Amino acid sequence: MSDPRVVVAAASADDAAVFRLSASRALVATVDFFTPIVDDAYHFGAIAAANAFSDVYAMGGTPLLALNLVAWPRSPEMLELLGETLRGAAEVTAQAGALILGGHSIDDLEPKFGMVALGDVRPDKVITNAGARVGDRLVLTKPIGTGILSTALKMELIGEADMAAAIRAMTALNAGAARAMADLGNAVHAATDVTGFGLLGHLHNVLAASGVGARLVADRVPLFELVPDLIGKGAIPGGTTRNLEAAARFATYDSRLTEVDRTWLNDAQTSGGLLIAVAADHADRLRHRGCRPRGGSWFRWLTCRSRWYTPTRAAWATAGREATRAGPAHSSRSAPAAGSRGETCIFPRRRRPTIAWRWRAPSPCSRCCRARANGCAWCTCRTPSI
């Protein structure tokens, strides 16, 4: 784009467009809509709204308003479900501090719902997907696996109760993550929200736009319970299959990673978390700020520059333009080298402990969260741990 008012356009495959209105204000604009992924109409609307606003948060913006996009059957019973869908969207929009000021609807045999979401941001505070640097740590704020769980629900392999954890995550706004990024200022170098292209696809967009490579350790990626088993039963959405095919062009997998592992790493998400590239010495501060009373984000490190996989510590990874094939002398394992531009190397899990597959927030402290099985994202304690 030659217009100097265009801050972010489609060329970098970023999450939203950004248009400069003045020296101190820019407009963030995005749109998204999709077919129902859950059985409950209210939850469908809430997920769609959270998903739409997620793009605004990923750019460092604040939601202002939304327009509904509705394609819906006209039968009386379906119109009743539309009312529930709109109610769910309205409640999440209110949580975001935004307004719904209109929209557009058409008659359609298959229901679809989404939003145009508009927000604002200071032009000098825009967070794009093109700023990741060598040595950054990557932080993911929600677990992976919503596409597989949604497909399993449609195949009747699981019930609505089995979707409860995923629904809580999908309806949670990424507002807490956006505030945490704003608090760290220039220490946050890049961000994107993980949605239809899956974790590896969206990471690839960040790496390609930034001109760096990355290494991930699969054991560090938060994953919803039941996902590996459901993949084995064939609950793989079409989008995930396409993501797997696309990832073959840019991702190098360790031989110890199974096909199941590769599948969920590429699972197409809805209303996923933010993937944030932050300076290594500020990663703790980012997680610290991610557990505030209004947080709603579940932060998990994916990468760092300091340690390789060892039998006695959790697995880590390194991001950078170039990488050596061997870790420190005490490590008996070698690692594939990350490419210099947009390539990703994925390490295997060392084991599969039961707790690693449960969706849970980082517990801020045992005193106030011991009784909460899924952890606590709302308490006043400021010392989260994983």
Residue, then its C-alpha position, 0 to 999 in steps of 0.5 A: m500500500s502506498d497510502p501513508r495512513v495504512v499502518v498494517a495491511a494484508a501483505s504480512a498476513d497479520d490479524a487485522a488492518v490498521f489505519r492511521l486516523s491521526a498522529s495519536r490514533a489509529l483504527v483497527a479493523t477485522v472481520d470473522f464469521f463461521t458455522p456453529i462449533v458447539d451445540d449451545a446457541y448462546h455459547f456459539g455467539a459468545i465464542a464468535a464475539a471473543n474470536a472477533f475481538s481477539d484480532v483487535y487485542a493481538m494488534g495491541g488495540t482496544p475494542l470499540l464497536a462491532l457489527n453483527l454478520v448473520a446468515w440464518p434459516r428463517s424458521p421460527e425455531m431457528l430464529e429463537l436460536l438466533g436470539e440466544t446467539l445474539r445474546g451470547a455475543a452481546e454479553v461478551t461484547a459488553q465484557a470487552g467494553a465495546l458496543i454492537l451498533g448494527g450489522h447485516s443478515i441474510d437468509d441461509l440454509e446453514p447458520k453462520f454468525g460472526m462480527v466486524a470488530l473495530g478498535d483503536v490503538r496508538p500508531d506507535k503502540v501497534i503490535t504486529n506479527a513482524g517484530a520477533r527477534v533472535g532470543d525471544r521467548l514465545v508465550l501462548t495464552k490458551p491451550i490447543g485442541t478446540g478444533i479436534l474437540s469441536t469435531a468430536l462433538k459433531m461426531e458424537l464422540i464426546g458430549e457438551a460436558d466434555m467441551a466445558a473447559a474448551i468453551r470456557a477458554m473460547t469464550a474468554l477474551n484475550a483482554g488480559a493478555a493485551r493488558a499484559m503486553a501493554d504493560l511491558g511496552n517495547a519488550v513485546h516484539a510481536a504477537t498473533d492470535v492462534t486460530g484457523f491456521g493452527l499453532l504452527g501455521h500462525l507461528h510460521n506467519v510470525l517467523a516469515a514476517s520477522g525473518v527468524g526461525a524457532r524451535l518448539v518443545a511439544d511438551r511445553v504446549p498446553l493441550f486440552e484433555l482428551v485431544p490425543d485420544l480423539i485424534g486416534k478416533g478420527a476426530i480431525p477437522g478438514g482445516t487441521t488436515r490442510n494445516l498439516e499439509a501446509a506445515a510440511r513445507f516449513a516445519t521439521y519434526d523430530s523423529r520421536l514426534t508421532e502423527v498424533d503430536r503433529t496433528w494437534l500442533n496444527d489443529a485449526q483453532t477457534s478463539g484461541g490464545l495469543l502467541i506473543a514474542v517477548a524479550a527473554d528477560h521480560a517473559d516472567r513479567l509477562r506471565h506475572r501480569g497475565c494472572r490479574p483479577r480480570g485476566g482470563s489468560w493462561f500463559r505457558w512458555l513455549t520457547c527460551r534461549s537458555r536450556w535444551y532438553t534434559p532428563t531432569r528439567a522441563a523441555w525448553a527451546t531456542a528461537g533464532r536465525e541459526a542454531t547449533r545441533a547439540g546442546p550443552a555437554h550434559s545433554s545426551r540429546s541432539a536437536p535439529a537445527a532451525g532454519s534461518r527464515g520462517e522455519t520451525c523445528i519441533f521437539p518431542r515430549r519426554r513423557r505424557p504425565t496425566i496433568a500435562w493434558r488437563w486444561r488448567a490455569p497457572s495456579p497463582c498460589s496454593r492458598c487461594c486456588r487449592a480447591r479449584a481444579n482448573g486453577c484460578a485466573w481471577c485471584t489477587c495473587r500476583t505470583p503465578s507458576i506452572 
